[in-house]
Amino acid sequence: METRRRYLFALSLALAFAGACDEKKEAAAPAETCRYELRDGRGSHLAEAPLSPGTNRADLEKRLRTEACEKRCAAEEQAGRGSEGCPARCLVDLDSGELGGRMSCSGG
């Protein structure tokens, strides 16, 4: 009985150590970084975010598109152009192809 208990204890230590090593490997691996470029006649606005394991690319792209449109609208407001309803218009323009936008990922 004592031998079995020692064996199980040693096994649990080995498994805990192996799990800790796996966590360190995952933490050491750089996250893939994705960038959404929004292009129009006035220049380029960027939004970036790391793509963590388990993150849905479609959800990330949606968030980055929203951030890019918010930056574009802030620039329009700063330039004195009307920005009321701008984020919604920007997303509609992206969907219609009036504005160019694309997501690219690297790393990881």
N, C-alpha and C positions, 0 to 999 in steps of 0.2 A: 504494500500500500504506500509506504514511504517513497519507494522508488518511482512509483507511478506519479505521485504528487510532485516530486522533483522534476520528473520528465515533463509534466504539464507546465510547471513553472518555467522551465528552460524554454519550452516551446512558445509560451506566451511572450517571454522576453524577446525571443528571436523574431516573432511576428511583429511585435511592437517596434523593434529596431528596423525591420524591413519596411514597415509602413512609414516610419519617420524618414527613411532614406527616399522613398517615393515622393513624399511631400516636399522634400528639399529639391529634388529634381524638377518637380512641377513649378516650384517657386522660382527656381533659377532660370527656367526657360523664359525668354522674353516673350511678352504678349504680342500677337500680331497687331499691327497698327493699321487702321483704315482711315482714309481721307476722302472726304466728299468735296469735289470741286464744282463750284457753281460759276458758270461763265455766261456773261452777257456782253453787250457792247461797251459797258463801262469798266470792264476789268474782271478780276477773279476774286471770289470770296471763298475762303476755305473753312471747313470744320473738320476736326480730327478726334478720334477716340480709339483707345485700345480695344481689340477684339479678344475678349477673354474666352477661355474654353467654355462651351455651353451657350455662348451668346448667339442669338439668331441674327444672321447677317441682314435679313430683311428689316428686322426691328431696328438694328443699328443704322442701316441706311435711312430709314424713316426719321430717326432722331437727328442724324447728321444733316439731312435735307432741311429739317426744321431749323436747326442751328444756323445753317448757311443762309437761309432766307431771313432769319432774325438779324444776322450781321448785315445783309444787304439792305434791309429796311432801316436799320440804325444809321447806315451810311447815307441813305436817301434823306432821312430826317435831319441829319447833321448838315447836309447840303441844302436844306431848305425846301426840298420837294415834299409834297404831301405823302404821308406815310399811313394814313388811316386805312385799315384793312389790308395793309401791305403783306403781312405774312401769309394770309390766305390767298391773295392774288399771286404771290410768288410761287406757292406750291401748285396752284392751278396752271401757271405758266410753265412750270417744270413738267407737269404731267402732259401738257399739250405739245411740248417740244419747242415752245417759244424761247425758253431759256435752256441752255445746255447744262446738264449736270451728270456727274458720274462718280462712282465710288471705286477706289482702288485700294488694295491691301498689300502690305509687305511685312516681312519679318515673321517671327514665330516659327 
